[in-house]
Amino acid sequence: MKVVILAGGSGTRAYPFTEYLPKPMMPVGGKPILLRVMDLYARQGITEFIVSVGHRKEVIIDYFDGRDFGWKIDIVDTGATTDTGGRIRGCRHLLGETFMATYGDGLSDVVFADLLAFHRRAGKLATITSVPLRSQYGTIEADADGTIRDFREKPVLREHWINAGFFVMERRVFDHWQGESLEREVFPNLLPGRHLATFHHDGFFKSMDTHKDQQELETMFSEGNLPWLRNAA
């Protein structure tokens, strides 16, 4: 099983750090989050990676050059401005009949064996791991007359599920691949043929979208709070 890791975007929301570093190279506990993502898979026995690079690719290439992590790592330059769908398609020549893919900046305690088993039972061309939406704001609960009865600090909104990455796909999906954006084009174009499924994961998930996210992950690491390793070996 091979995993394509999308590590080539410009990471504009993490500016100015991404002016110098690709976002997947921003550190968590002294190591790039990209390495933390790879470690998630390796701890569950998946050790073949294809890293799709673009923006500031030389930083990633230099980091892995000459280092042996005990994993098989192929780095593929898919272009500085290529969108997510184009990056996976650009790695097609290295992929087998079933493969995984993910973003280079998200951590979760998803069990990949369970994800893969679900994908095979569903019989679809692609499976997306989804997690319940966690509000970035506190919410107010009030009676009909406006009387406030409770405050909820950044609640989990379980009626809404979001794309957490951690995909499984069949090679045949490329026969239906349309567009350059995985999220806005490729996946929506799989809906008419009912080729897409979602694996609901109700555990930990956090992506490093901004510098604030990076600081929060750093704090968790410094406190020894590593929920993304909860189900790892």
MIDOSE-1310 file (N, C-alpha, C; in nm, 2 decimals, decimal comma, always signed):
residues 233
mkvv	+0,08/-0,12/+0,00/+0,00/+0,00/+0,00/+0,09/+0,12/+0,00; +0,06/+0,21/-0,10/+0,14/+0,34/-0,11/+0,05/+0,45/-0,06; +0,11/+0,56/-0,01/+0,04/+0,68/+0,03/+0,10/+0,80/-0,04; +0,01/+0,87/-0,11/+0,05/+1,00/-0,17/+0,02/+1,11/-0,07
ilag	+0,13/+1,18/-0,04/+0,11/+1,29/+0,06/+0,13/+1,43/-0,02; +0,02/+1,51/-0,01/+0,02/+1,63/-0,08/+0,10/+1,74/+0,00; +0,21/+1,77/-0,05/+0,31/+1,86/+0,02/+0,36/+1,97/-0,07; +0,28/+2,01/-0,17/+0,33/+2,11/-0,26/+0,26/+2,24/-0,27
gsgt	+0,16/+2,26/-0,18/+0,09/+2,39/-0,19/+0,16/+2,51/-0,13; +0,11/+2,63/-0,15/+0,18/+2,75/-0,11/+0,15/+2,78/+0,04; +0,04/+2,73/+0,09/+0,01/+2,75/+0,24/-0,01/+2,90/+0,27; -0,09/+2,97/+0,20/-0,10/+3,11/+0,21/-0,15/+3,15/+0,35
rayp	-0,24/+3,07/+0,41/-0,29/+3,10/+0,55/-0,19/+3,09/+0,66; -0,07/+3,03/+0,63/+0,03/+3,02/+0,73/+0,14/+3,13/+0,70; +0,12/+3,22/+0,61/+0,21/+3,33/+0,58/+0,24/+3,41/+0,71; +0,36/+3,46/+0,73/+0,48/+3,46/+0,64/+0,57/+3,34/+0,64
ftey	+0,54/+3,24/+0,73/+0,63/+3,13/+0,74/+0,65/+3,05/+0,61; +0,54/+3,05/+0,54/+0,54/+2,97/+0,41/+0,61/+3,04/+0,30; +0,65/+3,17/+0,33/+0,73/+3,24/+0,23/+0,87/+3,17/+0,22; +0,91/+3,11/+0,32/+1,04/+3,04/+0,33/+1,03/+2,89/+0,34
lpkp	+0,92/+2,84/+0,40/+0,91/+2,70/+0,41/+0,78/+2,65/+0,35; +0,78/+2,53/+0,29/+0,65/+2,47/+0,25/+0,58/+2,44/+0,39; +0,45/+2,45/+0,39/+0,38/+2,44/+0,52/+0,40/+2,30/+0,58; +0,41/+2,19/+0,50/+0,44/+2,06/+0,57/+0,57/+2,05/+0,64
mmpv	+0,66/+2,15/+0,62/+0,79/+2,15/+0,69/+0,78/+2,23/+0,82; +0,67/+2,29/+0,85/+0,66/+2,37/+0,98/+0,67/+2,27/+1,09; +0,74/+2,30/+1,20/+0,77/+2,20/+1,30/+0,66/+2,17/+1,40; +0,66/+2,05/+1,45/+0,58/+2,01/+1,56/+0,67/+1,93/+1,65
ggkp	+0,71/+1,98/+1,77/+0,80/+1,90/+1,85/+0,93/+1,88/+1,79; +0,98/+1,98/+1,72/+1,12/+1,97/+1,66/+1,13/+1,89/+1,53; +1,02/+1,84/+1,48/+1,02/+1,77/+1,35/+0,91/+1,83/+1,26; +0,93/+1,82/+1,13/+0,83/+1,87/+1,04/+0,70/+1,80/+1,06
illr	+0,58/+1,87/+1,04/+0,46/+1,80/+1,05/+0,44/+1,69/+0,94; +0,51/+1,71/+0,83/+0,51/+1,61/+0,72/+0,56/+1,48/+0,78; +0,67/+1,48/+0,86/+0,73/+1,36/+0,92/+0,63/+1,30/+1,02; +0,56/+1,39/+1,09/+0,46/+1,34/+1,19/+0,35/+1,26/+1,12
vmdl	+0,31/+1,32/+1,00/+0,20/+1,25/+0,92/+0,25/+1,11/+0,87; +0,37/+1,11/+0,82/+0,43/+0,98/+0,77/+0,44/+0,88/+0,89; +0,48/+0,93/+1,00/+0,49/+0,85/+1,12/+0,36/+0,78/+1,16; +0,25/+0,85/+1,14/+0,12/+0,80/+1,17/+0,10/+0,67/+1,09
yarq	+0,13/+0,67/+0,96/+0,11/+0,56/+0,88/+0,22/+0,45/+0,91; +0,34/+0,49/+0,93/+0,45/+0,39/+0,96/+0,42/+0,31/+1,09; +0,36/+0,38/+1,19/+0,33/+0,31/+1,32/+0,22/+0,20/+1,30; +0,14/+0,22/+1,18/+0,04/+0,12/+1,15/+0,08/+0,03/+1,04
gite	+0,21/+0,02/+1,01/+0,26/-0,07/+0,91/+0,26/-0,03/+0,77; +0,23/+0,10/+0,74/+0,23/+0,15/+0,60/+0,35/+0,24/+0,58; +0,45/+0,19/+0,50/+0,58/+0,26/+0,50/+0,63/+0,30/+0,36; +0,54/+0,30/+0,26/+0,57/+0,34/+0,13/+0,50/+0,48/+0,10
fivs	+0,58/+0,58/+0,08/+0,53/+0,71/+0,06/+0,57/+0,78/-0,07; +0,48/+0,85/-0,13/+0,51/+0,93/-0,25/+0,47/+1,07/-0,21; +0,57/+1,16/-0,20/+0,56/+1,29/-0,15/+0,55/+1,39/-0,27; +0,43/+1,45/-0,29/+0,41/+1,54/-0,40/+0,45/+1,68/-0,36
vghr	+0,55/+1,73/-0,43/+0,61/+1,86/-0,39/+0,59/+1,96/-0,50; +0,61/+2,09/-0,46/+0,60/+2,20/-0,55/+0,66/+2,33/-0,49; +0,58/+2,40/-0,42/+0,62/+2,52/-0,35/+0,74/+2,49/-0,26; +0,85/+2,56/-0,28/+0,97/+2,55/-0,20/+1,01/+2,40/-0,19
kevi	+1,00/+2,33/-0,30/+1,03/+2,19/-0,30/+1,17/+2,15/-0,25; +1,27/+2,25/-0,27/+1,41/+2,22/-0,24/+1,42/+2,19/-0,09; +1,33/+2,25/-0,01/+1,34/+2,24/+0,14/+1,31/+2,09/+0,17; +1,21/+2,04/+0,11/+1,17/+1,90/+0,14/+1,27/+1,80/+0,08
idyf	+1,32/+1,83/-0,04/+1,41/+1,74/-0,10/+1,54/+1,74/-0,02; +1,59/+1,85/+0,03/+1,71/+1,86/+0,11/+1,69/+1,79/+0,24; +1,57/+1,80/+0,30/+1,55/+1,74/+0,43/+1,56/+1,58/+0,42; +1,51/+1,52/+0,32/+1,51/+1,38/+0,31/+1,63/+1,32/+0,24
dgrd	+1,71/+1,41/+0,18/+1,83/+1,36/+0,11/+1,93/+1,30/+0,20; +1,96/+1,17/+0,18/+2,06/+1,11/+0,27/+2,01/+1,06/+0,40; +1,89/+1,08/+0,43/+1,83/+1,03/+0,56/+1,76/+0,90/+0,54; +1,77/+0,81/+0,63/+1,71/+0,68/+0,63/+1,61/+0,66/+0,74
fgwk	+1,49/+0,66/+0,71/+1,39/+0,65/+0,82/+1,33/+0,50/+0,82; +1,39/+0,42/+0,74/+1,34/+0,28/+0,73/+1,21/+0,27/+0,64; +1,18/+0,38/+0,57/+1,06/+0,38/+0,49/+1,11/+0,40/+0,34; +1,02/+0,36/+0,25/+1,05/+0,39/+0,11/+0,98/+0,52/+0,07
idiv	+1,06/+0,62/+0,03/+1,01/+0,75/+0,00/+1,05/+0,80/-0,14; +0,95/+0,82/-0,22/+0,97/+0,88/-0,35/+0,92/+1,03/-0,35; +1,00/+1,12/-0,40/+0,95/+1,26/-0,40/+0,93/+1,30/-0,55; +0,81/+1,35/-0,58/+0,77/+1,38/-0,71/+0,74/+1,53/-0,72
dtga	+0,81/+1,60/-0,81/+0,78/+1,74/-0,84/+0,66/+1,75/-0,92; +0,54/+1,79/-0,87/+0,42/+1,81/-0,94/+0,39/+1,95/-0,98; +0,49/+2,04/-0,96/+0,47/+2,18/-1,00/+0,43/+2,27/-0,89; +0,48/+2,40/-0,90/+0,46/+2,49/-0,79/+0,32/+2,54/-0,78
ttdt	+0,24/+2,54/-0,88/+0,10/+2,60/-0,88/+0,00/+2,49/-0,91; +0,03/+2,36/-0,91/-0,06/+2,26/-0,94/-0,16/+2,24/-0,82; -0,29/+2,22/-0,85/-0,39/+2,20/-0,75/-0,38/+2,05/-0,70; -0,46/+2,03/-0,59/-0,45/+1,90/-0,52/-0,48/+1,78/-0,61
ggri	-0,58/+1,79/-0,70/-0,62/+1,68/-0,79/-0,51/+1,65/-0,89; -0,45/+1,76/-0,94/-0,34/+1,75/-1,04/-0,22/+1,68/-0,97; -0,20/+1,71/-0,85/-0,08/+1,65/-0,78/-0,09/+1,50/-0,76; -0,21/+1,45/-0,73/-0,23/+1,31/-0,72/-0,22/+1,24/-0,86
rgcr	-0,28/+1,30/-0,95/-0,27/+1,25/-1,09/-0,13/+1,25/-1,14; -0,05/+1,35/-1,10/+0,09/+1,35/-1,14/+0,18/+1,24/-1,08; +0,12/+1,17/-0,98/+0,19/+1,05/-0,92/+0,14/+0,92/-0,97; +0,05/+0,92/-1,06/-0,03/+0,81/-1,11/+0,07/+0,69/-1,15
hllg	+0,18/+0,73/-1,21/+0,27/+0,62/-1,26/+0,33/+0,54/-1,16; +0,33/+0,58/-1,03/+0,39/+0,51/-0,92/+0,29/+0,43/-0,84; +0,16/+0,44/-0,87/+0,06/+0,38/-0,79/+0,01/+0,24/-0,83; -0,03/+0,16/-0,73/-0,09/+0,03/-0,76/-0,24/+0,04/-0,77
etfm	-0,31/-0,08/-0,76/-0,45/-0,08/-0,78/-0,53/-0,01/-0,67; -0,48/-0,02/-0,55/-0,54/+0,05/-0,44/-0,43/+0,13/-0,37; -0,46/+0,26/-0,34/-0,36/+0,34/-0,28/-0,43/+0,44/-0,18; -0,35/+0,50/-0,09/-0,40/+0,60/+0,00/-0,35/+0,73/-0,04
atyg	-0,41/+0,84/+0,02/-0,36/+0,97/-0,01/-0,40/+1,06/+0,11; -0,33/+1,16/+0,14/-0,36/+1,25/+0,25/-0,29/+1,39/+0,23; -0,33/+1,48/+0,31/-0,26/+1,61/+0,31/-0,14/+1,60/+0,40; -0,04/+1,69/+0,37/+0,08/+1,69/+0,45/+0,08/+1,77/+0,58
dgls	-0,04/+1,80/+0,63/-0,04/+1,89/+0,74/-0,16/+1,86/+0,84; -0,21/+1,73/+0,84/-0,31/+1,69/+0,93/-0,28/+1,57/+1,01; -0,32/+1,57/+1,14/-0,29/+1,46/+1,23/-0,42/+1,41/+1,28; -0,43/+1,27/+1,29/-0,55/+1,21/+1,34/-0,52/+1,08/+1,40
dvvf	-0,61/+1,02/+1,48/-0,59/+0,89/+1,54/-0,68/+0,79/+1,46; -0,71/+0,82/+1,34/-0,78/+0,72/+1,25/-0,70/+0,59/+1,24; -0,78/+0,48/+1,24/-0,71/+0,35/+1,23/-0,72/+0,31/+1,08; -0,61/+0,31/+1,01/-0,60/+0,29/+0,87/-0,66/+0,15/+0,82
adll	-0,64/+0,05/+0,91/-0,69/-0,08/+0,87/-0,85/-0,08/+0,87; -0,91/+0,00/+0,96/-1,05/+0,01/+0,96/-1,10/+0,10/+0,84; -1,02/+0,20/+0,81/-1,06/+0,28/+0,69/-1,05/+0,20/+0,56; -0,95/+0,12/+0,55/-0,93/+0,03/+0,43/-1,04/-0,07/+0,42
afhr	-1,07/-0,13/+0,54/-1,18/-0,23/+0,54/-1,31/-0,17/+0,50; -1,34/-0,05/+0,55/-1,47/+0,02/+0,51/-1,47/+0,04/+0,36; -1,35/+0,09/+0,31/-1,35/+0,12/+0,17/-1,38/+0,00/+0,08; -1,32/-0,11/+0,12/-1,34/-0,24/+0,05/-1,49/-0,28/+0,06
ragk	-1,55/-0,27/+0,17/-1,69/-0,31/+0,19/-1,78/-0,21/+0,11; -1,75/-0,09/+0,10/-1,83/+0,01/+0,03/-1,82/-0,01/-0,12; -1,71/-0,06/-0,17/-1,69/-0,09/-0,31/-1,69/+0,03/-0,40; -1,65/+0,14/-0,35/-1,65/+0,26/-0,43/-1,51/+0,29/-0,49
lati	-1,50/+0,38/-0,58/-1,37/+0,42/-0,63/-1,28/+0,50/-0,54; -1,35/+0,57/-0,44/-1,27/+0,65/-0,35/-1,35/+0,67/-0,22; -1,28/+0,68/-0,11/-1,33/+0,70/+0,02/-1,26/+0,81/+0,09; -1,34/+0,90/+0,15/-1,29/+1,02/+0,22/-1,32/+1,00/+0,37
tsvp	-1,22/+1,02/+0,45/-1,24/+1,02/+0,59/-1,30/+1,15/+0,63; -1,41/+1,15/+0,70/-1,47/+1,27/+0,75/-1,48/+1,27/+0,90; -1,48/+1,39/+0,96/-1,49/+1,41/+1,10/-1,59/+1,52/+1,13; -1,66/+1,52/+1,25/-1,75/+1,62/+1,28/-1,69/+1,76/+1,29
lrsq	-1,76/+1,86/+1,25/-1,71/+1,99/+1,25/-1,70/+2,05/+1,39; -1,58/+2,10/+1,42/-1,56/+2,17/+1,55/-1,57/+2,32/+1,53; -1,66/+2,38/+1,59/-1,67/+2,53/+1,57/-1,55/+2,60/+1,62; -1,51/+2,70/+1,55/-1,40/+2,78/+1,60/-1,45/+2,89/+1,69
ygti	-1,58/+2,90/+1,71/-1,64/+3,00/+1,80/-1,72/+2,93/+1,91; -1,73/+3,00/+2,02/-1,83/+2,95/+2,12/-1,97/+2,98/+2,08; -2,06/+2,90/+2,12/-2,20/+2,92/+2,08/-2,29/+2,96/+2,20; -2,40/+3,02/+2,17/-2,50/+3,06/+2,28/-2,62/+2,98/+2,26
eada	-2,67/+2,92/+2,37/-2,80/+2,86/+2,36/-2,90/+2,94/+2,44; -3,02/+2,97/+2,38/-3,11/+3,06/+2,44/-3,26/+3,00/+2,43; -3,34/+3,05/+2,52/-3,49/+3,01/+2,50/-3,55/+3,10/+2,40; -3,68/+3,07/+2,37/-3,75/+3,14/+2,26/-3,76/+3,29/+2,29
dgti	-3,76/+3,33/+2,42/-3,78/+3,47/+2,46/-3,64/+3,54/+2,46; -3,53/+3,47/+2,43/-3,40/+3,53/+2,42/-3,32/+3,51/+2,55; -3,38/+3,45/+2,65/-3,30/+3,42/+2,77/-3,19/+3,32/+2,75; -3,07/+3,36/+2,78/-2,96/+3,27/+2,76/-2,96/+3,16/+2,87
rdfr	-2,94/+3,04/+2,83/-2,94/+2,93/+2,93/-2,80/+2,86/+2,93; -2,72/+2,88/+2,83/-2,59/+2,81/+2,83/-2,50/+2,87/+2,73; -2,37/+2,86/+2,76/-2,26/+2,89/+2,66/-2,19/+2,76/+2,63; -2,15/+2,73/+2,51/-2,08/+2,62/+2,47/-1,95/+2,66/+2,40
ekpv	-1,84/+2,63/+2,46/-1,71/+2,67/+2,41/-1,66/+2,58/+2,30; -1,66/+2,64/+2,18/-1,61/+2,57/+2,05/-1,67/+2,42/+2,05; -1,80/+2,41/+2,04/-1,86/+2,28/+2,04/-1,83/+2,20/+1,91; -1,85/+2,07/+1,93/-1,84/+1,98/+1,81/-1,98/+1,97/+1,75
lreh	-2,00/+2,01/+1,63/-2,13/+2,01/+1,56/-2,14/+1,88/+1,48; -2,20/+1,78/+1,55/-2,20/+1,65/+1,49/-2,30/+1,63/+1,38; -2,38/+1,73/+1,35/-2,47/+1,72/+1,24/-2,40/+1,77/+1,11; -2,28/+1,81/+1,12/-2,20/+1,85/+1,00/-2,06/+1,78/+1,00
wina	-2,03/+1,72/+0,89/-1,91/+1,64/+0,88/-1,82/+1,70/+0,77; -1,69/+1,71/+0,80/-1,60/+1,78/+0,71/-1,49/+1,68/+0,66; -1,43/+1,72/+0,54/-1,32/+1,64/+0,48/-1,20/+1,65/+0,57; -1,15/+1,53/+0,62/-1,03/+1,53/+0,70/-0,91/+1,48/+0,62
gffv	-0,93/+1,45/+0,49/-0,82/+1,38/+0,42/-0,83/+1,23/+0,45; -0,71/+1,17/+0,45/-0,70/+1,03/+0,47/-0,79/+0,95/+0,38; -0,75/+0,95/+0,25/-0,83/+0,90/+0,15/-0,78/+0,75/+0,11; -0,87/+0,67/+0,06/-0,84/+0,55/-0,01/-0,90/+0,55/-0,15
merr	-0,82/+0,51/-0,25/-0,87/+0,52/-0,39/-0,83/+0,40/-0,46; -0,91/+0,37/-0,56/-0,88/+0,26/-0,66/-0,81/+0,33/-0,78; -0,72/+0,26/-0,84/-0,66/+0,32/-0,96/-0,76/+0,35/-1,07; -0,87/+0,28/-1,07/-0,98/+0,30/-1,17/-1,04/+0,44/-1,16
vfdh	-1,02/+0,50/-1,05/-1,07/+0,64/-1,03/-1,02/+0,73/-1,13; -0,90/+0,71/-1,19/-0,85/+0,80/-1,29/-0,92/+0,80/-1,42; -1,00/+0,69/-1,44/-1,09/+0,69/-1,56/-1,20/+0,79/-1,55; -1,23/+0,84/-1,43/-1,34/+0,93/-1,40/-1,28/+1,07/-1,35
wqge	-1,15/+1,09/-1,35/-1,09/+1,20/-1,29/-1,11/+1,32/-1,38; -1,18/+1,42/-1,32/-1,21/+1,55/-1,40/-1,17/+1,67/-1,31; -1,09/+1,76/-1,37/-1,06/+1,88/-1,30/-0,92/+1,87/-1,23; -0,88/+1,98/-1,18/-0,75/+2,00/-1,11/-0,77/+2,00/-0,96
sler	-0,88/+2,05/-0,91/-0,90/+2,05/-0,76/-0,97/+1,93/-0,71; -0,90/+1,86/-0,62/-0,96/+1,74/-0,56/-1,09/+1,77/-0,49; -1,10/+1,88/-0,42/-1,21/+1,91/-0,34/-1,33/+1,97/-0,42; -1,30/+2,06/-0,51/-1,40/+2,14/-0,58/-1,44/+2,07/-0,72
evfp	-1,36/+1,98/-0,77/-1,39/+1,93/-0,90/-1,39/+1,77/-0,90; -1,27/+1,71/-0,87/-1,26/+1,57/-0,88/-1,36/+1,49/-0,80; -1,37/+1,52/-0,67/-1,47/+1,45/-0,59/-1,61/+1,48/-0,63; -1,65/+1,61/-0,65/-1,79/+1,63/-0,69/-1,83/+1,56/-0,82
nllp	-1,73/+1,55/-0,91/-1,76/+1,48/-1,04/-1,78/+1,33/-1,02; -1,74/+1,27/-0,91/-1,76/+1,13/-0,88/-1,90/+1,10/-0,83; -1,98/+1,21/-0,79/-2,11/+1,19/-0,72/-2,21/+1,13/-0,82; -2,22/+1,18/-0,94/-2,33/+1,12/-1,03/-2,32/+0,97/-1,05
grhl	-2,20/+0,92/-1,05/-2,19/+0,77/-1,07/-2,19/+0,70/-0,94; -2,21/+0,77/-0,83/-2,21/+0,71/-0,69/-2,08/+0,63/-0,66; -1,97/+0,70/-0,70/-1,84/+0,63/-0,69/-1,77/+0,67/-0,56; -1,83/+0,75/-0,47/-1,76/+0,81/-0,36/-1,83/+0,77/-0,23
atfh	-1,75/+0,74/-0,13/-1,80/+0,70/+0,01/-1,73/+0,78/+0,11; -1,78/+0,79/+0,23/-1,71/+0,85/+0,34/-1,71/+0,76/+0,46; -1,59/+0,76/+0,53/-1,57/+0,69/+0,65/-1,57/+0,79/+0,76; -1,68/+0,77/+0,85/-1,69/+0,87/+0,96/-1,60/+0,83/+1,07
hdgf	-1,52/+0,93/+1,11/-1,42/+0,91/+1,22/-1,46/+1,01/+1,33; -1,49/+0,96/+1,45/-1,53/+1,05/+1,56/-1,42/+1,07/+1,66; -1,30/+1,05/+1,62/-1,19/+1,06/+1,71/-1,12/+1,20/+1,69; -0,99/+1,20/+1,72/-0,91/+1,32/+1,71/-0,87/+1,35/+1,56
fksm	-0,88/+1,48/+1,53/-0,83/+1,53/+1,41/-0,79/+1,68/+1,43; -0,68/+1,72/+1,37/-0,64/+1,86/+1,37/-0,55/+1,88/+1,25; -0,58/+1,99/+1,18/-0,49/+2,02/+1,07/-0,42/+2,15/+1,10; -0,30/+2,17/+1,04/-0,22/+2,29/+1,06/-0,24/+2,39/+0,95
dthk	-0,35/+2,46/+0,96/-0,39/+2,55/+0,85/-0,32/+2,69/+0,87; -0,30/+2,73/+0,99/-0,24/+2,86/+1,02/-0,13/+2,85/+1,13; -0,06/+2,96/+1,15/+0,04/+2,96/+1,25/-0,02/+2,93/+1,39; -0,14/+2,98/+1,41/-0,20/+2,95/+1,54/-0,22/+2,80/+1,56
dqqe	-0,26/+2,73/+1,45/-0,27/+2,59/+1,46/-0,14/+2,52/+1,50; -0,03/+2,58/+1,44/+0,10/+2,52/+1,47/+0,14/+2,54/+1,61; +0,11/+2,66/+1,67/+0,13/+2,69/+1,81/+0,05/+2,60/+1,90; -0,07/+2,57/+1,86/-0,16/+2,48/+1,94/-0,10/+2,34/+1,95
letm	-0,05/+2,29/+1,83/+0,01/+2,16/+1,82/+0,14/+2,15/+1,90; +0,21/+2,26/+1,90/+0,34/+2,27/+1,97/+0,31/+2,26/+2,12; +0,21/+2,33/+2,17/+0,17/+2,32/+2,31/+0,13/+2,18/+2,35; +0,05/+2,12/+2,27/+0,00/+1,98/+2,29/+0,13/+1,89/+2,31
fseg	+0,22/+1,91/+2,21/+0,34/+1,82/+2,22/+0,42/+1,85/+2,34; +0,44/+1,97/+2,38/+0,52/+2,01/+2,50/+0,46/+1,95/+2,62; +0,33/+1,94/+2,62/+0,26/+1,89/+2,74/+0,24/+1,73/+2,74; +0,30/+1,67/+2,63/+0,29/+1,53/+2,62/+0,15/+1,48/+2,59
nlpw	+0,07/+1,57/+2,53/-0,07/+1,54/+2,49/-0,07/+1,51/+2,34; -0,06/+1,38/+2,31/-0,04/+1,34/+2,17/-0,16/+1,25/+2,13; -0,28/+1,30/+2,12/-0,39/+1,21/+2,09/-0,39/+1,15/+1,95; -0,31/+1,20/+1,86/-0,30/+1,14/+1,72/-0,23/+1,01/+1,73
lrna	-0,16/+0,98/+1,84/-0,09/+0,85/+1,85/-0,17/+0,75/+1,94; -0,29/+0,78/+1,97/-0,38/+0,70/+2,06/-0,39/+0,56/+2,00; -0,41/+0,54/+1,87/-0,43/+0,41/+1,81/-0,31/+0,36/+1,74; -0,19/+0,42/+1,76/-0,07/+0,38/+1,69/+0,01/+0,28/+1,77
a	+0,09/+0,21/+1,70/+0,17/+0,11/+1,77/+0,28/+0,18/+1,85
